[in-house]
Amino acid sequence: MVEGHGTTRRGSNPRLEADPVIDIPPTPPGDARPGVKLPGAGTSSFLFLLFPFLSHPSDAAGGGGASSSSSTVTTALIIGAWYLSNIGVLLLNKYLLSIYGYRYPIFLTTLHMLACSAYSAAAVRWLRLVPLQSVSSRRQLLKIAALSAIFCFSVVCGNTSLRYLPVSFNQAIGATTPFFTAVFSLLITCRRESATVYLALLPVVLGIVLASNSEPLFHLFGFLVCVGSTAGRALKSVVQGILLTSDAERLNSMNLLMYMAPMAAAILLPLSLWSEGDVVAATAAKAADDPRLLLLLFANATVAYLVNLTNFLVTKHTSALTLQVLGNAKAAAAAAVSVLIFRNPVTVMGITGFAITIVGVILYSEAKKRSKSHSSSSS
């Protein structure tokens, strides 16, 4: 599984952001891109924010024509693919690890990384979806290796937690990423936020406490490794902001994944063989008994890569604020779909706690945006 919680905010300080996947460099804001209009105030702006693929009234006045319609449809399809891939990889991981009986989360993550290595190399080197960026020095390579180690820890913990926790609770815990980002930013970079930003994090913590206390399928080990996965994502975001700071070293998400994935696979494969036994032979034996396993593993690894690809494309085609809203809605949608499919029990208090956490994340995002605007105006 490749991380699908949280979102990437473009043009902001990567030290303070919860990086859901990988850092993506700034792109022009919505009003600087052809065919994109900034939403105004009122109901239409709210709808445009929630559903960026809807045409804004000003588009019609501006006479966007067929080109605008084509761009709108493309954006809608990309957002749909992003939702499907993020929810799909969660459900497939849950099915394989918890229901099907494939008890090898580390090896499963290794397969994800091998698939990401192959697909990202094809996308960058052959299809040239983005310009190829080379690693310029041994120092930069070591920095990428350090990020790969944190990446491995986070993804393995996230996959392992799905053996013990329902997807809905997993997503509720994952929504607390901004809290850990703020903590690591303070501890590592000594960067203090405004009091408003820290106050906005209180609902994030309160919501997950309520959800945990009322979760019918609560499992302590699963809870701890899921918290570890969430903290790992936040730590990677902060460390990435420290290590890859210069323009010469900063890589876009597709190139960074192309270099990180093989390193991650090289770390995970020996760890899997050591901790999970002869997992290759066990997988071959299971596949001989049920050939569907090979199809499930291939589909799972492919969708894991699509999470990264669609995250990059969504970031390219929408604004940072829209991406944040879509990310919060995605977590709620994944939780709802998992409950419908796996029929895991939920409580009113658990749903309330999840909702409070999501509201806290939205308040945190708004507080960060205002704090940044205030700092820019003061400068």
Stockholm file with secondary structure:
# STOCKHOLM 1.0

chainA/1-379         MVEGHGTTRRGSNPRLEADPVIDIPPTPPGDARPGVKLPGAGTSSFLFLLFPFLSHPSDAAGGGGASSSSSTVTTALIIGAWYLSNIGVLLLNKYLLSIYGYRYPIFLTTLHMLACSAYSAAAVRWLRLVPLQSVSSRRQLLKIAALSAIFCFSVVCGNTSLRYLPVSFNQAIGATTPFFTAVFSLLITCRRESATVYLALLPVVLGIVLASNSEPLFHLFGFLVCVGSTAGRALKSVVQGILLTSDAERLNSMNLLMYMAPMAAAILLPLSLWSEGDVVAATAAKAADDPRLLLLLFANATVAYLVNLTNFLVTKHTSALTLQVLGNAKAAAAAAVSVLIFRNPVTVMGITGFAITIVGVILYSEAKKRSKSHSSSSS
#=GR chainA/1-379 SS CCCCSSCCCTTSCGGGSCCSSCCCCCCCCGGGSTTCCCCCSSHHHHHHHHCTTSCCHHHHHHTCHHHHHHHHHHHHHHHHHHHHHHHHHHHHHHIIIIIICCCCHHHHHHHHHHHHHHHHHIIIIISCSSCCCCCCCHHHHHHHHHHHHHHHHHHHHHHHHTTTSCHHHHHHHHTTHHHHHHHHHHHHHCCCCCHHHHHHTHHHHHHHHHHHHTCTTCCHHHHHHHHHHHHHHHHHHHHHHHHSCSTTTCCCHHHHHHHHHHHHHHHHHHHHHHHSCSHHHHHHHHHHHCTHHHHHHHHHHHHHHHHHHHHHHHHHHSCHHHHHHHHHHHHHHHHHHHHHHHCCCCCHHHHHHHHHHHHHHHHHHHHHHHHHHHHHHHC
#=GC SS_cons         CCCCSSCCCTTSCGGGSCCSSCCCCCCCCGGGSTTCCCCCSSHHHHHHHHCTTSCCHHHHHHTCHHHHHHHHHHHHHHHHHHHHHHHHHHHHHHIIIIIICCCCHHHHHHHHHHHHHHHHHIIIIISCSSCCCCCCCHHHHHHHHHHHHHHHHHHHHHHHHTTTSCHHHHHHHHTTHHHHHHHHHHHHHCCCCCHHHHHHTHHHHHHHHHHHHTCTTCCHHHHHHHHHHHHHHHHHHHHHHHHSCSTTTCCCHHHHHHHHHHHHHHHHHHHHHHHSCSHHHHHHHHHHHCTHHHHHHHHHHHHHHHHHHHHHHHHHHSCHHHHHHHHHHHHHHHHHHHHHHHCCCCCHHHHHHHHHHHHHHHHHHHHHHHHHHHHHHHC
//
